[in-house]
Structures are given as C-alpha cells and as structure tokens.
Amino acid sequence: MLNFSRTNRSILAEWWWTVDRLLLSFVIGLALVGLVFSMAASPLIAVKLGLDDFYFVKRQGVFFLIGSCLMVGISLFDARQLRRISLFAVFSGFGLMVYTLFYGREIKGALRWIEIFGFSFQPSEFVKPFFIVLSAWFFVEGLKRTGIPAVPLAIALLSIFLFLLIQQPDIGQAILVLFVWGGLFFMADMTLLWIIVLFGICVSGGISAYLFVPHVNVRINSFLDPSSSGNYQVGKALESVKRGGWLGRGPGEGKVKDLLPDSHTDFIFAVTAEEFGIVVCLGLLSVFCFIVLRILFFASRQKDPFARFVVAGLAIMFGFQAFINMGVNLALLPAKGMTLPFISAGGSSMLSNFLAMGMILGLTRHHARTD
C-alpha cells in the first residue's frame, strides 16, 4: 500500500507533496471523461471495422494507464535531465519521421504512422512536446549568452520539423507547431525585423500551400463554400450540434456517429454535443480553459526562464490544439484532422499530451530544480 504521509521521504511521496495536485486531478479527470465519451462515439465505428464493440474504449483505457505512468515518470526529471532527453527524443523522432515517409502506413493519403507491436504509432506526436523544450532551450540560451546563434538554431530546428510534417502531409500539425514556436519567439523579445520576415514567410507559405497542395486547396475551398461536397463531415458535425440542443438527445441516441467515419477522433466534440448537449460541451470547454490558465499562471511565476518558456509553450500547444478541434467541429475553421486532447481516440495523441503534462508538473513542482 502506498504511503504518502509527510514523514515519508520516498521519491513518490516527495513528488505527491510537491506537485500541483489540482492540475493533476483535472488532467486525470479530463482523460477519464474522454473514456466516457469514447463509449458513446466509438462502438459503431468498431463494428463497421469488424472489431469488438468496445475495441477503441479498451485501447484508450490502455493508453490512459501507460500515459499516466509516463506523466509521473517524466515529472520526476529536473530541467537538466529534461533538456538532455529532449535532445535525444527530437532527433530520434526526426529519424522515425523520415522512416515513416518510406515505410509508414498510409491512411487517407497521409504517411504519418508506423506499426509497432500491432499498434499504430505517430512519431510526430511524440516529437511535439520535446521540440518545444528544445526550442525553449535555444531561445533562453540566446537571451543569456549573446555569442550563441540561438535564433538560427531554433529556425533550423523548426524548418526540419515543418519540412517533415509537410511531406507526410500534416498541415494541421505544421500550423500548430509554427504557432507555438512563434509564441516562444515572441516571449524571447523578437525584433521588428524578425516579425516582418517571419510574417512574410508564413503568408507566402500559406499561399503556396493553397496553390500547390491539393488537399489544402480542397479544404479551404470547402470551408469558404459550405454547400460543397468536400464539407460533408464538418456540415454533419454542425448539424449534430444543433440537434443536440442544450441538454442533448441522450447517451447512445446521437445520429452523427452513424454518418461520420471520424466521429471517435476528429469529431468526437460533435458527438458529445448531440448526445450530452451544449451544457456539457460548455463544461468541457471550461475545463480546458481552466487547465490552460492554471498552467500559464504557473509559467508566469517561474523565476527560471527555461521553465517559464517550456511551461508556457506547452500550455499554448495544449490550448491551441483544443481550439482547432472545437473550431472545426463548429464550422469556424477549415477541417484539419486535429484530435481533441485526452478526449479523442488516438494512442499517440494521448501519450503525447500526458508527456506534455508530465513536463509541466515536473517544472512547476515546489522545489523543482532548474539548474
């Protein structure tokens, strides 16, 4: 039996009394709520694929247990250890992303997954939190030491990641990564010249993607013309939100999951709205807002610049990903194939988010070392 009394000097006991238990509770609670919503959204998809009714629920439960352990494990690392493991993880992840382009599993025209022991594994999801740590490290070192080419190194790191994401292609993740990186660069007191240059690059990149990447062109055109056939899933998702009303049609009574192949992943928010109502969705939105604001509050209190940058960057990643998913479900943004953190089915996404939360919990512990 675990003993978490204050007299216990074990690693886990010390962790328990120094970690932010309120944030921890909300993260675990959010992931458990995701299991409940998965029970509503995924059985029909599993049956269509010839799987056990609760295949995705059981799978998500397994990743919940693994992710919880990963979160606790990485929250035990100090800042120096986190930097070292991030350096290894990022470049190992880049290697796996290159491998995926040649030997990965293609799903809906995208090469993002590789098979490991029967599970689909998305390397880019695991790179994201470690990429933020490494980028934060470069920016902080640039602020501390003028002789270090921190900005060119950070730009090179970003360029490699974006190039690999676009090759898959995964434009949604590329936008998310670029947004978070830009937030870190802003925190590092970027000059007006850099703002102009990077803004020009982003605008030209967006125009090029629209002109030369077919599926980006289709999604943007579909967003601008809601009546087009390419807007089918988003249209059905918005319709289900309207049908759910304030209190929903009841668990299992939704119809959108019969029509959407991605109802258990990208459009689980729409399934939740139809079956549990707008009130529950607003509650879910409030939980996301609370988690992000609490993390940003802790970031603002960090005396060490590295911890402040990492915690803020991970908060931006978590919050912006949730914003994109909900925005797509409500037809406020073009479809991007982005999961809702801890809610959507998807092992790689869940483990990545648990890793990110573990880093946040570790760097914000009462006595966290930042040397």
N, C-alpha and C positions, 0 to 999 in steps of 0.2 A: 504493500500500500504506500502511495506517495505521501511524503511528509513535507508540507510547505510551510511549516512553522517558522517564525522569525529567527529561532535559535539554530535552525538547520543551515549549515554552511555549504551544502552541495551546490553544484552548478545550476541544476534545475530550480532549486529553492531560491537561490540568489536571482536567477532570471525572473521568477514569478514576482518577486517583490520589487524589482527594478523596471519591469516592462510596463507599458501603458495598458492596463487590463481592460479599460473601457474600449479602446480602439480594437484590441484583440477580440473582445466579445462581439463587437459589431461586425468584424470581418468574418468570424466563425458563424455568427447568426445569418449573415448575408449568404454565405455558401450553403448553409442548411436550407434556407428559403429557396435557393436555386434548385436543390434536390426536390422540393415540393412542386415547384413549377415544372420541373422536368417530368414529373409523374403525370402532369396534365398535358404536356406538349409532345412527349416523345413516343409513347406506346404505339400510336398509329403508324408513325414513321418506321418503327422497328418491325411491325407486322408487314408493311409493304416491302421491306428489305429481306423478309423471310427470317427474322430474328425473334428471339424471345421478347414478349411484350415489354418487359422492364429491362431490356438489354442496356439502353442508354442510361437509365437511372442507376443500375448496378455499377456500370462503368464510371459514372460520375461520382458515385459513392467511393469507389476505389481510389480515384484521383483526389477526392476530398481528404481521405486518410493519408495518402502519400504527400499531398500538398501541405497538410497541417504539420507533418513531421519536418518537411523541408523548411517551412516557415520558422519553426522553432530552432532548427539546426542553424540556419543562416543568421538568425537574430543573435546567436551566441558569438559571432565573429566581431572583432573590433575593426576599426576603419582601415588599418594597415592590411589586415588579412583580407578584407573585402576588396581592396584595390588589387591585391595580387591575384585573387581568384577571378576577378572580373577581367583582368588582362588575359588570363588563360582562356576563360569562357568565351570572350568575344572572338578571339582569333580561331579558336576551335569551332565556334559556331559559324564563322565565315567559311571555314573549310567544309563544314557539313552542308551549308547552303550551296556551295559550288557543286558538291557531290549530288545534291538534290536536283540540280539543273540537268544532270546527265543520267542519273539512275533513280530519280524520285518517282513517286506515284502521282500520276496525272489525274486530277479531279476537276471536271468542268473547265478544261483547257488550262489549268494552272498547275505548275510543278512546285509545290510547297511542302510536300510530305515525303517522309521515308518510313519504311516499315521496320519496327524493332520489336521482336518477340510477339508479333501479331497485333501490335498497337501502332496506329499512325502517329508519327512524331513530326512536329513542325519546328525545325531549328530556329527560324526567325523569331518565334515567340519567346524562346529562351534567351536569345541574344539581347532583346529589348532592354530588360532591367539592367543587365551588365553593361550594355552600351551606354546607358545613362550614367552609371557610376564612372565609367572610363572618361566620358565627355566632361563630367563634372570635375574630375581629377585634373584634366588638361586645363580647363578654364581657371581653376583655382591656382594651379601652379603658375599660370600666366600672370595672375594678379600678384602673386608673391614674388616671382623672380622675372625680371624684365628680359633676361638673356635667353629664356626658353621660348622656342617658336610654338607656343601653346595653340594659338588660333589656327595656324596652318595644319598642325597635327589633328586638331578637332575637326577641321574641314575635311581633311583626308579620310579620317575615320567615318565621318558622315557620308562622304562620297562613295566609299566602298559599300557601306550598308545600303544606301539608296540604290546603287547600281545593281546589287544582288536582288533586292526586293522588286525592282522594275523588271528584271529578267524573268522573274517567276511566272507571270507578273502578279504583284500585290500592291496596287496603287494605294489602297486604303491604309495599309501599314506604313507605306512610304510617307503619306501625308501626316500620319500620327507621329512618326519618328522625327520628321522635319519640324513639326510644330513644337515638340518637346525640346528638341535641340535648340530651336530658336528662342524658347523661353530661357534656357540656360545661358545662351549667348547674351540675351538681354540682361540677365542678372549679372553678367560679367562686365557690364558697362561698355557695350559695343559703341563704337564711334558712329557718327552720322554717315561717313563714307561706307562703312560696312553695312549699315542699314540699307542704303541705296543699292549697293552691289547685290546683297542677298535678296532684296525685294525684286530686283530686276531678274535675277536667276530664277526665283520662284515663279514669277509671271511668265517668263519665257518657257520654263519647264512645263507649266500648266497648259499653255497654248500648244506646245509641241505634243504633249500627251493627248490633247483633244484632237489634234490633226493627224497624228500618226499611230496612235494606239487604238485599234478598232473598238475594243470593249469599253474604253473610257468614253469614246465618242458616242457609243450607243447609250450608255448610262446617263450622260449629261443631256443628250437629246431627249431621252425618255423622261428625265426629270422636268425638262422645260415643256414637254408635251405630255401631260398626264394621261391622255387618251390613247397613247401609243401602246403597241403590244409589248414592248420592252419594259413597260412599267407595271407589268401584271402583279408581281409579288408585292410591291410597295402599295399598289392600289387595293389589293385584297387586305393587306395589313391595316391600312387606314380604315377600310370598311369594317373590319372586325372591332377596331377601337370604338367606332361609332355605335356598333350593335351592342357592345358590352354595357354602355351607359355608365352610370355612377357605381352601381353595385354588381355588375356582371350578370352573366346568364347562368352561372353555377359551374362548379368543377366538373369537367368532362362534357359540358354542354356546348362548347365552342365549335364552330364550323370551319374556321380559317385553317386549322391544322390538317383538315381533310384536303385542302387545296394548295398548301404551300410546302414544297419539298424541304425548305429550310426553317420550318416552324419551330424546331427544337434548338436551333442555333441562332441565326441572324434575326429571326422574327419571333423569338420567344416573348418579347415585350408585348407584341400584338396579341398573342395567345393569352397572356396574363390579363391584358386589358379586357378581352372579350369574356373570359371566364370568371375573373375576380373583380373586374370593374375599375373605373378610373380612380376610385378612392385608394385601392390597393397600389395602383401604379404611382399615385402621388406619394404614398407612404414609402414605396421603393425608391423614388426619386429623392425623398428626404433623407433616407439612409445613405445614399451615395453622396449627397451634399454634405451630410454630417461628417462622413469619413474624410472627404477631401478637405473640408475646412479645418478639421481637427489636425490633419497631417500638416497643412500649411501653417497652422498656429504653432505647432511644434518646430517646424522649419524656421519660423521667424525668431524662435527662442534659442536657436543653436549658436553658440559662440564660435564654433569651428566652421570656417567657410565651406570646407568639403562636405561636412554633414548637412549643412544648410542647403547646398546645391543639390545633393543627391536626394534628400527628402522632398524638396520642392519639385524636382524633376519627376520623381516617381508619382507624386500627387497629381501633377499635370497629366502624365501618361494615363493614370487610372481614371481621372475625371473626364478627360477628353475622349477616351475610348467609349465610356458610358454615354457621353453626349452624342457621339457619332451614331452609336447603335440606336438610341432612342429617337434621334433626329430622323434617321432613315425610316424607322417604324411609323413615324408620324408624318411622313412625306415632306419633311422640312429640308432634307438633304438627299443628294443622289445616292442610290444603292452602292454600298462599299464592301459588303461582306465582312463586317466587323462584329465580333461577339460582344455580348454584354457581360462584363467581368463578374465571375462567380455565379452567374445565372445561366448563361447559355451552355449547352452541352459542348464539350471540347476539352480533352485532357491537357493538351499543350497550353491552351489559354489559361486554364485553371491553375496549372502548376506555375506558369509564368507570373500570374498575379499573386500567388502565395509567396513566391520568391521575392517579389517586389515588397510585399507587406512585411516579410521577414527582415529585409534590409532596413525598412523604416522603423520597425520595432527595435532592431538592434542599435541603430544610430541614435535613437531618441531615448534609450534607457537612461535612468537617472545618473548612472556612473559610467556611461559609455565612453570608452577610450577613443580618442581621435588623433592620436599621435601617429 
